[in-house]
Amino acid sequence: MRGPDLARAALEAARASAKARGARGARKGSVPAAGRRRRRRWSGPGPDDRDPQPLGRLASRMAADRGWAERLAGGQVFARWAKLVGEDVAEHAKPVALSDNELTVQADSTAWATQLRLLQRDLLKRIAAGVGDGVVQKLKVQGPAAPSWRYGPRHAPGRGPRDTYG
């Protein structure tokens, strides 16, 4: 046997062995049994992963899977600053940076910087209660930033005309 006759004989042999095993015949255009997808069944009355999920739950699961939970908790400190530390403190101090569980806070005046240093333990407790333990472990308080006298792209080094400041 050659060519088409050989192919027909091989197909008949394959059909006969499949029939002996009890396998169903393949439909035209279908995927072979090994690569066939299983038909999905209904999820039933109980909760299932295939059920529609609230967006918040999906976002929190995705953040946990990708390791974003710690950075998102740090972002909550900035977003909820006034509620975490109180309106009085938030009016005179703002968070600047959070790195390695150390929050840098800039105060409006040196008096408020001193006050924040005295309130440091209480602020850390409030932040931990609002956001979670371990997000902020240390507080670094900075006073007001000094004005920059360096304007424009060209600048000569040295103090210049402001050398009489004291």
Secondary structure by P-SEA (a helix, b strand, c coil): ccaaaaaaaaaaaaaaaaaaacccccccccccccccccccccccccccccccccaaaaaaaaaaaacaaaaaaaaaaaaaccccccaaaaaccccccccccbbbbbbccaaaaaaaaaaaaaaaaaaaaacccccccbbbbbcccccccccccccccccccccccc
